[in-house]
Each structure stands twice: as C-alpha cells, then as structure tokens.
C-alpha cells in the first residue's frame, strides 16, 4: 500500500483532496463524526482498534516478534503495548502451561541417553 503512494505524497492518511489534515485534531474529529453517524458507542475510541488488534493477534498465537513486524513497533515498544493493550484471559494463561510442559518434554527427550539396538 505504501509503495503505491505517489512519490510526492509525504503523508499516509490524508483528506479526500489528498492534502494532509490541517490540525492535529482534524482526523480525530472526522473519526468521531463517522462514529456518531454510524451509531458506534461514544465510549469507544479509535485507539481501541489497536487494543482489539493486539488482543486478537495474541489469542491467535502470534508471538512478540510477529507483532513487531505486523504493527511496525520496536521490540521494547511491543512489550510495552502488550502490557497495556492485550487483554489477558484464562485461556491465554492456560496456554502457557501447555508450552512449558511441551518444552520440558522436548528437553527431557534431548537429554535422554541414546540406546543402540542392543539396548545399551
């Protein structure tokens, strides 16, 4: 998508006429207008999309490296955003136990002595 932008365009999000928004609040005001027009609850905000996206990606099994690549964040920022936005639920924490047990089984299998055909 970014590669398809005209070379002279320095902003990704622009007005209908291709020009950047004139004030920092202009895009937010437009989003609030759209929210009200389609009847989305006022207590929901645009940045809630980020929280929802991160939570869904984590629940889908994405690791922090995948989040970094997808969201365009640094590793440190991704960790910060995970702690702020990812809604942790019991299913997600139960998955940790499964991962730990699987890792322990793999480690035990690697550490087990290898026996030859004679059982030695």
N, C-alpha and C positions, 0 to 999 in steps of 0.2 A: 504494500500500500504506500509506504513512504517513498519507495523508489519511483512510483508513478506520479509523484507530485511534480509540478513544474519547477524547473531549476531555480527560478526567481522567487518561488514561494518559500518564505522562511518560517512560516507557522503551519502547524498541522491542523489545528482547529481554527476555522475562520468563519466569518459571516457568509451569508448567501452570495454576496458580491465578491467573495474571495479575499476580502480585506480582513486584517486582524481585528479583534474586538478592541474598542477604544478605551475601555476601562477594565480594571481587574474584576469588577463585579458584573460586567455586562453578560458574560457567559452564564454565570450563576443565576442572574435574573431571568435569562431566557429559559434555562432549565426549570426554574420554579414556575414560570408561565406554562411550559409544556406539562409539568407535573400536575398543576391545577386544572389545566384544560382536559387532561385525560382521567382525572379523578384519583390520582395516587395520594395516599395519606400524607398530610403535611409534615408529620414527624419523621418521614423518610427523607434522606438527603442523598445527593449524588454520590458522595463518598461511601455510602452504604454499599454501592456496587462493588467497590474494592473488597470490602469485608466479605460479601457474599461470594465473590470470585475466589478469594483465597481459601475460604472455608470449603467450598465445593472442590477445589483442586486438591486440598489436603485429604478430604474424605475420599477422593478418587484414587488416592495412593501416591500423589506427587510428592517427591522429596524436595528439600530446600534448594538443591541445585536446579531442578526443573522450574521451581517458582522463580528463581533468579533469572533464568533465561526467558521465561514467559512474560513476567511482569516488568522486566527491564531494570531490576533492582540490583544493588550490590549484595554480597552475602551478608554483611552486617545489617544493612537496611532490611533485607528479607527476614532476618531473625527478629528484628525489632517489630516489623509489621506482623509477623506470625504471632508474637506475644500480644500484640494489640488487637488484631482483627480475627484471627482464626478462632472460631467458636469451637471449643473442645467439648466433645460429648463422650459418654461412656463407651460407645462403640470404638471411638478413636483410641482411647486409652487401653481398651481390651486388646487392640491390635498390637500394642507394644509388647505385651506378654507373649503373644504368638511369635513375634520377631525375636525376642530374647531367647525363647525356648528353641527355636529353629537354629539360631546362631550357636547355642550351646551344643546342640546335637551335631552340627557340622564340625565344630571344633573337636568334639569327642571322637568323631569318626576319623578326623585327620590325625589325631594323636594316638589312635589305637595302633598297636603293633601289627605289621603286615605279616600274615602267615603264608607259608608256602603250601603246596598241595598236600604235603605230609602232615600239616597241622603244626609245623614248627615255626 
